[in-house]
Amino acid sequence: MYDLTDINQIKRLLNKNGFQFSKALGQNFIIDPDVCPRMAEEACLDENTGVLEIGSGIGVLTVELARRAGKVLTTELDTRLIPVLADTLRGMDNVEVLNADIMKLDIPRAIEQSLGGCGRLVVCANLPYYITSPIIMRLLEGDFGFTDYYFMVQKEAGERLCAEVGSRKAGAVTVAVAYRAESELLFPVSRDCFLPAPKVDSQVIALHRLEKPPVAPVDQTFFFDMIRAAFSQRRKTAANGISSGLGMQKQAVFDALAEAGLAQSVRAESLTMTQLSALCDALYKRRDS
C-alpha cells in the first residue's frame, strides 16, 4: 500500500509509469495528509452510500472515500493514470475506475451499473479549475439522484458559487447553484497542499440539493437566459445586459423593471432571487419587444 501523501513515494510511482503532469488537464495532486480524510468525513459516508468521484488523479481522495462508502465509482480522463490507479487502489473491491470524460459520460447508466442498490448518492471531487462550473452545472441540472455534492475548487470560484444571491460576489453561476441547491463553504486548502503547487489556494464546498427551487419563474429556460444576459456586463446595469443579451428594446426592459418594482439603474448582482424571478415574469410578457 502506497502512502499517497509522501512526495517521494508519489514521484517514484509516477516515474515508474512514465507519467508527466499535464497543465492542459489542470493536474494538481493532493499531498497533505489531512485534506482528503477531512473531505470524506464531511460527506458523512456509510455502507449505504454510493459515491461518484470525478478525476481520480492517483487515488488520494478515492482511497478515503472507499474506506467509508459502500461503493465508489471514480472517473479519470487521463488514460496514463489508469495503470497508476491499478497500483494505488489494489485490493479495494468496492471501487470501480472508469476512464471517461464526465462531460460526455452517460451518468444514469453509469450509476445503474456501478452504484446500483445504494440508498444515498453523493458526488466528491477535486475539480480542475478550468472546467469547474461546467461540471457542477451538468451535475445540478441533471436529475441523477445525487443528494449532496462535495467539491474542492479554486478559492475564488468557491466564494462565488456559495455567495448569497444579491451580494457583490454573486454571478450568474451563483444564481444557477442557488436555484437548485443550498451551498456551504467548508474549509480552505492552501496551494502548498498540492503537487505541483498551483498559483492559487483552494476551497472545499458542499452543495445540498433542494427538493424544489426557491422561486417559480413563469419559464425556467427564459429565466436562465435572462440571468446570463443580466450578468454578462458586470460593470453596466442589468438593463443594458438584458437588452443586449435578449435582443429586447431598452424601453421594454425599463417597463419590466418598473413592473417588478426595480430601478432602471439596478445592477444584476444586487438583485435577490425573488426580485430576479419577478423581473423574469415581467420580461417574459415583453419578450418579443
Contacts in CASP RR format, 6 or more apart in sequence:
PFRMAT RR
TARGET T0000
AUTHOR 0000-0000-0000
METHOD contacts of the structure
MODEL  1
MYDLTDINQIKRLLNKNGFQFSKALGQNFIIDPDVCPRMAEEACLDENTG
VLEIGSGIGVLTVELARRAGKVLTTELDTRLIPVLADTLRGMDNVEVLNA
DIMKLDIPRAIEQSLGGCGRLVVCANLPYYITSPIIMRLLEGDFGFTDYY
FMVQKEAGERLCAEVGSRKAGAVTVAVAYRAESELLFPVSRDCFLPAPKV
DSQVIALHRLEKPPVAPVDQTFFFDMIRAAFSQRRKTAANGISSGLGMQK
QAVFDALAEAGLAQSVRAESLTMTQLSALCDALYKRRDS
2 9 0 8 1.000
2 10 0 8 1.000
2 13 0 8 1.000
2 87 0 8 1.000
2 88 0 8 1.000
3 9 0 8 1.000
4 10 0 8 1.000
4 31 0 8 1.000
4 58 0 8 1.000
4 59 0 8 1.000
4 60 0 8 1.000
4 63 0 8 1.000
4 88 0 8 1.000
5 30 0 8 1.000
5 31 0 8 1.000
5 32 0 8 1.000
5 33 0 8 1.000
5 60 0 8 1.000
6 31 0 8 1.000
7 31 0 8 1.000
7 195 0 8 1.000
10 29 0 8 1.000
10 31 0 8 1.000
10 58 0 8 1.000
10 195 0 8 1.000
13 58 0 8 1.000
13 84 0 8 1.000
13 87 0 8 1.000
13 88 0 8 1.000
14 20 0 8 1.000
14 58 0 8 1.000
14 84 0 8 1.000
17 80 0 8 1.000
17 83 0 8 1.000
17 84 0 8 1.000
17 87 0 8 1.000
18 80 0 8 1.000
19 80 0 8 1.000
19 81 0 8 1.000
19 84 0 8 1.000
21 27 0 8 1.000
21 196 0 8 1.000
22 78 0 8 1.000
25 77 0 8 1.000
25 78 0 8 1.000
25 128 0 8 1.000
26 128 0 8 1.000
26 129 0 8 1.000
26 130 0 8 1.000
27 57 0 8 1.000
27 78 0 8 1.000
27 128 0 8 1.000
28 194 0 8 1.000
28 195 0 8 1.000
28 196 0 8 1.000
28 197 0 8 1.000
28 198 0 8 1.000
29 57 0 8 1.000
29 58 0 8 1.000
29 60 0 8 1.000
29 194 0 8 1.000
29 195 0 8 1.000
30 36 0 8 1.000
30 60 0 8 1.000
30 61 0 8 1.000
30 126 0 8 1.000
30 152 0 8 1.000
30 189 0 8 1.000
30 193 0 8 1.000
30 194 0 8 1.000
31 60 0 8 1.000
31 193 0 8 1.000
31 194 0 8 1.000
31 195 0 8 1.000
32 189 0 8 1.000
32 190 0 8 1.000
32 192 0 8 1.000
32 193 0 8 1.000
35 152 0 8 1.000
35 189 0 8 1.000
35 193 0 8 1.000
35 204 0 8 1.000
36 60 0 8 1.000
36 61 0 8 1.000
36 63 0 8 1.000
36 64 0 8 1.000
37 64 0 8 1.000
38 187 0 8 1.000
38 204 0 8 1.000
39 61 0 8 1.000
39 64 0 8 1.000
39 124 0 8 1.000
39 150 0 8 1.000
39 152 0 8 1.000
39 186 0 8 1.000
39 204 0 8 1.000
40 61 0 8 1.000
40 64 0 8 1.000
40 65 0 8 1.000
40 67 0 8 1.000
40 68 0 8 1.000
40 124 0 8 1.000
41 68 0 8 1.000
42 150 0 8 1.000
42 186 0 8 1.000
42 204 0 8 1.000
42 206 0 8 1.000
43 49 0 8 1.000
43 51 0 8 1.000
43 65 0 8 1.000
43 68 0 8 1.000
43 122 0 8 1.000
43 124 0 8 1.000
43 148 0 8 1.000
43 150 0 8 1.000
45 51 0 8 1.000
45 65 0 8 1.000
45 68 0 8 1.000
45 69 0 8 1.000
45 70 0 8 1.000
45 122 0 8 1.000
46 68 0 8 1.000
46 69 0 8 1.000
46 70 0 8 1.000
47 69 0 8 1.000
47 70 0 8 1.000
48 70 0 8 1.000
48 118 0 8 1.000
48 119 0 8 1.000
48 120 0 8 1.000
49 68 0 8 1.000
49 69 0 8 1.000
49 70 0 8 1.000
49 71 0 8 1.000
49 118 0 8 1.000
49 119 0 8 1.000
49 120 0 8 1.000
49 121 0 8 1.000
49 122 0 8 1.000
50 69 0 8 1.000
50 70 0 8 1.000
50 71 0 8 1.000
50 72 0 8 1.000
50 73 0 8 1.000
50 115 0 8 1.000
50 118 0 8 1.000
50 119 0 8 1.000
50 120 0 8 1.000
50 121 0 8 1.000
50 122 0 8 1.000
51 65 0 8 1.000
51 69 0 8 1.000
51 70 0 8 1.000
51 71 0 8 1.000
51 72 0 8 1.000
51 73 0 8 1.000
51 115 0 8 1.000
51 121 0 8 1.000
51 122 0 8 1.000
51 123 0 8 1.000
51 124 0 8 1.000
52 73 0 8 1.000
52 74 0 8 1.000
52 75 0 8 1.000
52 107 0 8 1.000
52 110 0 8 1.000
52 111 0 8 1.000
52 115 0 8 1.000
52 121 0 8 1.000
52 122 0 8 1.000
52 123 0 8 1.000
52 124 0 8 1.000
52 146 0 8 1.000
53 61 0 8 1.000
53 62 0 8 1.000
53 65 0 8 1.000
53 72 0 8 1.000
53 73 0 8 1.000
53 74 0 8 1.000
53 75 0 8 1.000
53 123 0 8 1.000
53 124 0 8 1.000
53 125 0 8 1.000
54 74 0 8 1.000
54 75 0 8 1.000
54 102 0 8 1.000
54 123 0 8 1.000
54 125 0 8 1.000
54 127 0 8 1.000
54 135 0 8 1.000
55 74 0 8 1.000
55 75 0 8 1.000
55 76 0 8 1.000
55 77 0 8 1.000
55 102 0 8 1.000
55 125 0 8 1.000
55 126 0 8 1.000
55 128 0 8 1.000
56 62 0 8 1.000
56 74 0 8 1.000
56 75 0 8 1.000
56 76 0 8 1.000
56 81 0 8 1.000
56 85 0 8 1.000
56 97 0 8 1.000
57 76 0 8 1.000
57 78 0 8 1.000
57 81 0 8 1.000
57 84 0 8 1.000
57 85 0 8 1.000
58 81 0 8 1.000
58 84 0 8 1.000
58 85 0 8 1.000
58 88 0 8 1.000
59 74 0 8 1.000
59 85 0 8 1.000
59 88 0 8 1.000
59 89 0 8 1.000
61 124 0 8 1.000
61 125 0 8 1.000
61 126 0 8 1.000
62 72 0 8 1.000
62 74 0 8 1.000
62 85 0 8 1.000
62 88 0 8 1.000
62 89 0 8 1.000
62 92 0 8 1.000
62 95 0 8 1.000
63 88 0 8 1.000
63 89 0 8 1.000
63 92 0 8 1.000
65 72 0 8 1.000
65 74 0 8 1.000
65 124 0 8 1.000
66 72 0 8 1.000
66 89 0 8 1.000
66 92 0 8 1.000
66 94 0 8 1.000
66 95 0 8 1.000
69 94 0 8 1.000
70 94 0 8 1.000
70 118 0 8 1.000
71 94 0 8 1.000
71 95 0 8 1.000
71 96 0 8 1.000
71 114 0 8 1.000
71 115 0 8 1.000
71 116 0 8 1.000
71 118 0 8 1.000
72 92 0 8 1.000
72 94 0 8 1.000
72 95 0 8 1.000
72 96 0 8 1.000
73 95 0 8 1.000
73 96 0 8 1.000
73 98 0 8 1.000
73 110 0 8 1.000
73 111 0 8 1.000
73 114 0 8 1.000
73 115 0 8 1.000
74 85 0 8 1.000
74 95 0 8 1.000
74 96 0 8 1.000
74 97 0 8 1.000
74 98 0 8 1.000
75 97 0 8 1.000
75 98 0 8 1.000
75 99 0 8 1.000
75 100 0 8 1.000
75 101 0 8 1.000
75 102 0 8 1.000
75 105 0 8 1.000
76 82 0 8 1.000
76 85 0 8 1.000
76 97 0 8 1.000
76 98 0 8 1.000
76 99 0 8 1.000
76 100 0 8 1.000
77 99 0 8 1.000
77 100 0 8 1.000
77 101 0 8 1.000
77 102 0 8 1.000
79 99 0 8 1.000
82 97 0 8 1.000
82 99 0 8 1.000
85 97 0 8 1.000
86 97 0 8 1.000
89 95 0 8 1.000
89 97 0 8 1.000
96 114 0 8 1.000
98 105 0 8 1.000
98 110 0 8 1.000
98 114 0 8 1.000
100 110 0 8 1.000
102 135 0 8 1.000
102 138 0 8 1.000
103 131 0 8 1.000
103 134 0 8 1.000
103 135 0 8 1.000
103 138 0 8 1.000
107 139 0 8 1.000
107 142 0 8 1.000
107 144 0 8 1.000
108 144 0 8 1.000
111 121 0 8 1.000
111 144 0 8 1.000
111 145 0 8 1.000
115 121 0 8 1.000
120 147 0 8 1.000
121 144 0 8 1.000
121 145 0 8 1.000
121 146 0 8 1.000
121 147 0 8 1.000
122 146 0 8 1.000
122 147 0 8 1.000
122 148 0 8 1.000
122 149 0 8 1.000
122 150 0 8 1.000
123 139 0 8 1.000
123 146 0 8 1.000
123 148 0 8 1.000
123 149 0 8 1.000
123 150 0 8 1.000
123 151 0 8 1.000
124 149 0 8 1.000
124 150 0 8 1.000
124 151 0 8 1.000
125 135 0 8 1.000
125 150 0 8 1.000
125 151 0 8 1.000
125 152 0 8 1.000
126 151 0 8 1.000
126 152 0 8 1.000
127 135 0 8 1.000
127 136 0 8 1.000
127 151 0 8 1.000
127 152 0 8 1.000
127 153 0 8 1.000
129 153 0 8 1.000
129 154 0 8 1.000
129 157 0 8 1.000
129 198 0 8 1.000
129 200 0 8 1.000
132 151 0 8 1.000
132 153 0 8 1.000
132 154 0 8 1.000
132 157 0 8 1.000
133 157 0 8 1.000
133 161 0 8 1.000
133 173 0 8 1.000
136 149 0 8 1.000
136 151 0 8 1.000
136 161 0 8 1.000
136 173 0 8 1.000
136 177 0 8 1.000
136 207 0 8 1.000
137 173 0 8 1.000
137 176 0 8 1.000
139 146 0 8 1.000
139 149 0 8 1.000
140 149 0 8 1.000
140 176 0 8 1.000
140 177 0 8 1.000
140 180 0 8 1.000
140 181 0 8 1.000
140 207 0 8 1.000
140 209 0 8 1.000
141 180 0 8 1.000
146 209 0 8 1.000
147 208 0 8 1.000
147 209 0 8 1.000
148 206 0 8 1.000
148 207 0 8 1.000
148 208 0 8 1.000
148 209 0 8 1.000
149 181 0 8 1.000
149 206 0 8 1.000
149 207 0 8 1.000
149 208 0 8 1.000
149 209 0 8 1.000
150 186 0 8 1.000
150 204 0 8 1.000
150 205 0 8 1.000
150 206 0 8 1.000
151 204 0 8 1.000
151 205 0 8 1.000
151 206 0 8 1.000
151 207 0 8 1.000
152 189 0 8 1.000
152 202 0 8 1.000
152 203 0 8 1.000
152 204 0 8 1.000
153 161 0 8 1.000
153 202 0 8 1.000
153 203 0 8 1.000
153 205 0 8 1.000
154 200 0 8 1.000
154 201 0 8 1.000
154 202 0 8 1.000
154 203 0 8 1.000
155 188 0 8 1.000
155 200 0 8 1.000
155 201 0 8 1.000
155 202 0 8 1.000
155 203 0 8 1.000
156 200 0 8 1.000
157 203 0 8 1.000
158 185 0 8 1.000
158 203 0 8 1.000
158 205 0 8 1.000
159 169 0 8 1.000
159 185 0 8 1.000
159 203 0 8 1.000
160 169 0 8 1.000
160 170 0 8 1.000
160 171 0 8 1.000
160 173 0 8 1.000
160 174 0 8 1.000
161 173 0 8 1.000
161 174 0 8 1.000
161 177 0 8 1.000
161 183 0 8 1.000
161 205 0 8 1.000
161 207 0 8 1.000
162 174 0 8 1.000
162 177 0 8 1.000
162 183 0 8 1.000
162 184 0 8 1.000
162 185 0 8 1.000
162 205 0 8 1.000
163 169 0 8 1.000
163 170 0 8 1.000
163 171 0 8 1.000
163 174 0 8 1.000
164 170 0 8 1.000
165 174 0 8 1.000
165 175 0 8 1.000
165 178 0 8 1.000
165 271 0 8 1.000
165 272 0 8 1.000
165 273 0 8 1.000
165 276 0 8 1.000
166 269 0 8 1.000
166 270 0 8 1.000
166 271 0 8 1.000
166 272 0 8 1.000
167 269 0 8 1.000
168 269 0 8 1.000
169 269 0 8 1.000
170 269 0 8 1.000
171 231 0 8 1.000
171 234 0 8 1.000
171 268 0 8 1.000
171 269 0 8 1.000
172 227 0 8 1.000
172 228 0 8 1.000
172 230 0 8 1.000
172 231 0 8 1.000
172 232 0 8 1.000
175 227 0 8 1.000
175 231 0 8 1.000
175 273 0 8 1.000
175 276 0 8 1.000
176 224 0 8 1.000
176 227 0 8 1.000
177 183 0 8 1.000
177 207 0 8 1.000
178 214 0 8 1.000
178 273 0 8 1.000
179 213 0 8 1.000
179 214 0 8 1.000
179 215 0 8 1.000
179 273 0 8 1.000
180 209 0 8 1.000
180 210 0 8 1.000
180 213 0 8 1.000
181 207 0 8 1.000
181 208 0 8 1.000
181 209 0 8 1.000
181 210 0 8 1.000
182 207 0 8 1.000
182 208 0 8 1.000
182 210 0 8 1.000
183 205 0 8 1.000
183 206 0 8 1.000
183 207 0 8 1.000
183 208 0 8 1.000
184 205 0 8 1.000
184 206 0 8 1.000
184 207 0 8 1.000
184 208 0 8 1.000
185 203 0 8 1.000
185 205 0 8 1.000
186 203 0 8 1.000
186 204 0 8 1.000
186 205 0 8 1.000
186 206 0 8 1.000
187 203 0 8 1.000
187 204 0 8 1.000
188 201 0 8 1.000
188 202 0 8 1.000
188 203 0 8 1.000
188 204 0 8 1.000
189 201 0 8 1.000
189 202 0 8 1.000
189 203 0 8 1.000
189 204 0 8 1.000
190 201 0 8 1.000
190 202 0 8 1.000
191 197 0 8 1.000
191 198 0 8 1.000
191 199 0 8 1.000
191 200 0 8 1.000
191 201 0 8 1.000
191 202 0 8 1.000
193 202 0 8 1.000
194 202 0 8 1.000
214 273 0 8 1.000
215 273 0 8 1.000
215 274 0 8 1.000
215 276 0 8 1.000
215 277 0 8 1.000
216 277 0 8 1.000
217 223 0 8 1.000
217 277 0 8 1.000
217 280 0 8 1.000
217 281 0 8 1.000
217 284 0 8 1.000
218 280 0 8 1.000
218 281 0 8 1.000
218 284 0 8 1.000
219 280 0 8 1.000
219 284 0 8 1.000
222 280 0 8 1.000
222 283 0 8 1.000
222 284 0 8 1.000
222 287 0 8 1.000
223 276 0 8 1.000
223 277 0 8 1.000
223 280 0 8 1.000
225 246 0 8 1.000
226 242 0 8 1.000
226 246 0 8 1.000
226 276 0 8 1.000
226 279 0 8 1.000
226 280 0 8 1.000
226 283 0 8 1.000
227 268 0 8 1.000
227 276 0 8 1.000
228 245 0 8 1.000
229 241 0 8 1.000
229 242 0 8 1.000
229 244 0 8 1.000
229 245 0 8 1.000
229 246 0 8 1.000
230 238 0 8 1.000
230 241 0 8 1.000
230 242 0 8 1.000
230 268 0 8 1.000
230 271 0 8 1.000
230 276 0 8 1.000
231 268 0 8 1.000
231 269 0 8 1.000
232 241 0 8 1.000
232 244 0 8 1.000
232 245 0 8 1.000
233 240 0 8 1.000
233 241 0 8 1.000
233 244 0 8 1.000
234 267 0 8 1.000
234 268 0 8 1.000
234 269 0 8 1.000
236 267 0 8 1.000
237 264 0 8 1.000
237 265 0 8 1.000
237 266 0 8 1.000
237 267 0 8 1.000
238 257 0 8 1.000
238 266 0 8 1.000
238 267 0 8 1.000
238 268 0 8 1.000
238 271 0 8 1.000
238 279 0 8 1.000
239 250 0 8 1.000
239 253 0 8 1.000
239 254 0 8 1.000
239 257 0 8 1.000
239 264 0 8 1.000
239 265 0 8 1.000
239 266 0 8 1.000
241 268 0 8 1.000
242 248 0 8 1.000
242 253 0 8 1.000
242 283 0 8 1.000
243 249 0 8 1.000
243 250 0 8 1.000
243 253 0 8 1.000
246 283 0 8 1.000
246 287 0 8 1.000
248 283 0 8 1.000
248 286 0 8 1.000
248 287 0 8 1.000
248 289 0 8 1.000
249 289 0 8 1.000
251 289 0 8 1.000
252 283 0 8 1.000
252 286 0 8 1.000
252 289 0 8 1.000
253 283 0 8 1.000
253 286 0 8 1.000
254 264 0 8 1.000
255 282 0 8 1.000
255 286 0 8 1.000
256 279 0 8 1.000
256 282 0 8 1.000
256 283 0 8 1.000
256 285 0 8 1.000
256 286 0 8 1.000
257 263 0 8 1.000
257 264 0 8 1.000
257 266 0 8 1.000
257 279 0 8 1.000
257 282 0 8 1.000
258 264 0 8 1.000
259 282 0 8 1.000
260 275 0 8 1.000
260 278 0 8 1.000
260 279 0 8 1.000
260 281 0 8 1.000
260 282 0 8 1.000
261 278 0 8 1.000
262 271 0 8 1.000
262 275 0 8 1.000
262 279 0 8 1.000
271 279 0 8 1.000
END
